[in-house]
């Protein structure tokens, strides 16, 4: 089969790889129908994720059709259309019982990280019964791909960890796909306002269409000043960091109000400075999290009923074999006006 293979920082290739096989009775083999590229994949390409080794097939999102199921798989059979979760969960370990699937003793974020992923013609899914979801009849699969990762990530790591409450004022730093997913799902809680901050005017325009009450282009270095003006000098109740660089974490610390929450979502490849000399007395809560996908069933219902406008996050379509071009487009998102790209088999 053909697959997108990582060969170290800055090096990738669309090349021939062995087709995956059943290894454990709980495995399933899926033929990829749709997949996409994540910001985390770009972090991998920069060398920010050292657990990814040379020769790894990237990707942790998508939909597919079951080709073969292990003898221990009970909920899926050959021919079933499935949504692939970015998190693999055995469903039985201590962490899974606590709902922390991302820390599953035998899984977690393994696809496209420590085992081969979804940017390929076929993928092996361990613990299929607890790591796959049936695709409801008639639902647009492009929209469902957003449920593999970015929707639960934005919701769980940003909105839920940020403890968003009705009438809160929220700042989302980073209007990329995950930041926009946080924007969409924050509306579940009827916030008073959502300020989207980015340096890309196109993404800020999309933010307005998706319900942002204000946007700030931080390219001039005055984003904190503008947020304070928008909040009458108070700051925001929840600051959601959705980029993963020191400057955006610094901005969160500058705009969070006393008693507020900073929810970090971005993948950080470098250390950041924590300003406890300012924040020690401000009753601030700072949270980190890797998505657990515990909210995927609920979000799946919201997408199925049309309550979540996930298709508006998709800007480009490619054939799977054109994935090298898709990466180039996604890496130059500002120039290309790219949010999420869909790759179809």
N, C-alpha and C positions, 0 to 999 in steps of 0.2 A: 504494500500500500504506500501511498504518498503521505508525507507529514511535514510539518514545520518543526525543524530541529534546531535547538540552541547549541552553539559551539563556543561559548564563552562570551564575555562582554563585547557587544557590538557585532557579533557574528551569528548569523542564522542562515538556514538553507531549507529549501523545499526539496526533499529527497526521498528516496526509497527506504522504507523501514519494514521489518517483519510485521505481519498482521498479528494483533494480540490474540492470545488463547486463554481459555478458562484455566485458572490456576487453583482456585479454591471453589468449593461447592456453592459458596455464596456470591460468586462472580456472575456478571453478565457482560456479554459483548454487544456493543451498540454500533450500528452504522450511522455516522454523523449526517444529519440533515441540515442543521444550521449551527454555526458557531460564530464567535466574535473575538475581538482583541480587547484586553483589559488594560487599564493603566498599570496594573501590577505586572503585566507582561513587559511593559516598557521599563519598569524598575528592574526586572530580571535582566533585560538587555543591557542595562547600565551597570550591572554587577552588584546591585543592591541586595540581592537575595542569594546568599552564599550556599544555601541548601540545594540550589538547582545546579546540576552537574552537566558537563559537556556530553552531548548526545541525547539530552532529554527532549521529548516532544512537549511543546508548550500548550497552554490552553486549559481552562477549567470551566467553560461555559458552553451551553448549547442544548439542542434537542436532537433526538435520534430515533432509530427504530431498532428494537431488540433483534439481534441475529441469532443469539444463542444464550441460554440461561443455564447456570449450574444446577446440579441436582437439589441443592438446598434452597433455591430461590422459589418462593411461594406466591409472590404477588405479581410477577411479570413473566411473560412467555414470548417466544419468538413472534414477531409481527407487531408487538405493542409499540405505540408511539410514546416516547418518554421525554420528560424534562430532566436534564442532568444537573444535579446540584454541585456547586463548587466545593462543597464540604462533604467528605465521606465519613459516615458514622456507622459503627457496628451496632449501636442501639442498646448495648448491654453493659458497657464499662461504667465505672464510677462517674466519669465526666459526662457521658451521654445521659445517665440517669439524672444528672443535675441540669440538663439542657445545654451543656457546653460542648456541643458536637465538634467545635473547632479544635478541641483538645482531646478528642477521642483517642484512647490508648492505642488503637489499631488503625486509626484513620486521621481525620482532621483535614487540613488543606494539603492534600497529597497530589491531586491531579495537576499536571504541569509543573510540579514542584519536586517531589521525591519519587513519583511514578509518572509514566507517560500520560499526556493529557489529550485534550479534545480537538486540537488544531490538526486533525488528521482524518483520514477516511473512516477509520474504526478506532474505538477506544474500549478498554477494559474497565468496568466499574466494579470495584470491590463492594461487598455488603449491599448488593443491589436493592434488596427489600427496603432498606432504610436510607438509601442514597439517591433514589429515583422517584419521580412522580409521573403518574399517568397524564397524558395530554388530553384535556377535555375535547370532545368532538366539536368541530367548527371554530375553534379558537385560533387566531392568527399566530403561527409559530414564531414569526419575527418578534412579536410582542412578548411571547413567553421567554425568549432568550434573555430578556432583561431580568427575569426572575432567577436565573442561575446564580447571579452574584450581586449586581449593582443595586437592585431594589432592596433585598434584605440587608445588604451592607449599609446603604444609606439610612435605612430605617432603624436597624438594630444598633449599629455603632454610632450613629449620629443622633437620631431622634429619641430612641429609647434610652441610650446611655446618657444623653443630654437632659433627660427627664423633662422634655417639653410639656408644658401645661397650657390650658386655655388662657388666652390673653398675654402669653409670653411674647417678647420681642426676640427674634432669632437673627443671628448673622451666620451665613454659610460662606466660608472662605474657600473658593474654588468652585466654579460653575461648570465643571466637567460632568461626565455621566453620573458619578457617584454623588457629587454635590447636588445635581439636579434631582437625583432619586431622593435625597434627603429633603429637598424642597417639596417634591410631590407628596411624600408621606408625612411631612410635618403638618400638612393641611388636615390630617385626621384629627388634630387636637385644637383646631380653631385658634391659632396664634394671632396676636394683635398685628404683627408685622414680620415679614421675612426680608432681610436685606441680603442680597447676593453680591459677592465681591469677587472680581476677577480682573485680568488685564486684557481680556478678549471681548470686544464689543459685540461680536456675533453671539457669543455664549450668554452675555448679559441680556441681549434681545430675546433669546429663547427663554431665559429666566422670567422675563416679564410676561411672556405668553403663557408660561406654566404657573403663574400666580405670585411671583415676587412682588412685594409692595414697593420696593426701592432697589436700585442697583448702584454699585459704586465701581468705577474703574480705578484700580489701585496702582496703575502704571506710573503715576507721578509721586508715589510714596506718601500720599496724604490720605490713605484709606481710613486710618484710625480717626483722624480729625473729622472726616465726613460722617463716619458712623456716630461719633459723639454729637455732632450737630443734629443728625437725624433722631437721636434719642434724648435731646435736650440736656446733654452732658451726663446722662445717667449710665450709658452703656447698655449692653444687651443681656438678657437673662440666660441665653444659651448661645455659645459660639461653637460652631461645628467646623473643624479643620478637615478639609477634604482635598488636600494637595500632597502634603508629606515633605515639606522643606522647612528649614529653620525660620525663614521670614514669615511664613503663614502662621506658625505656632506663636511667634512673637506678636503678630497682629491679634491673635485670639486673646493673649494676655493683656493687650492694650485696650480692648473694647469690652471685656466682660465686666458686668456690673457686680457689685457686692452681693454675695449670696448666689452668684450665678454658676453655670456649668461650662466647662470646656470639654467637648467631646472630640477626641482625635480619631479620625477615620483614615487619613492618608498613610501610605507606607513610607516610613522614614529610613533613608539610607545613611543619614548623618545625625550626630548628636545635636541637641538643641539646648538653649539656655533657658532655665527656669528662674523667673524673677521673684523669688520668695521674699526678697527685700521689699517688694511692693505688695505682694499678694498674701503674705502670711496672716494678715489680720482681716482679710476680706471675705472669709467664709466661702472660698472657691472650691469647687469639686472638679477635679481633672480625671477623666476616664480614658482608658484604652480598651480596645477589643478587636479581636478577629471575628468576623461574622460567623454566627452559629447556624444560621438558616432555620432557626426554630419558628420564624414567622412566615416561612415560605407557603405553607398551606393557606394561611389567611390571605396573604398577598395574591396567591393564585386565584382565589375567589374574587378578589377585587379586580384583577385583570380580566377574568372571565366575564364579569358583569359589566365591564366597561368603566368602572369607577376610577381606574388608574390609566392615565394616557401615556403608556410606555412607548408606543410607536413614535411619539414625537421626539424621542431621544435618538432615533435612528436617522442618520443622514446619508449613508452610503451603502451600496450593495455591490458585492463581488462574488464571483465564483470561487469555490474553495481553492482551485488551482492557481488563482491569482492572488494568493495570500501575501506574497512578497510586495506586490503593489499596494495591497490593503495596509500593510504595516507602514509603508512610506507615507500613505495618506494620514494614518492615525498619528504617526510621529510628528507630522506637520499640521496638527489640528487647526491652529490659528489660520494658517495660509489656506488650507483646504476647506475650512468651515466644518470640520468633522466633530461629531460627538461619538455615537456608536456606529460601528460598521457591522454589517451582516454578511457572512460568508455562507453560501449555499452550495450543497453538493450537486 
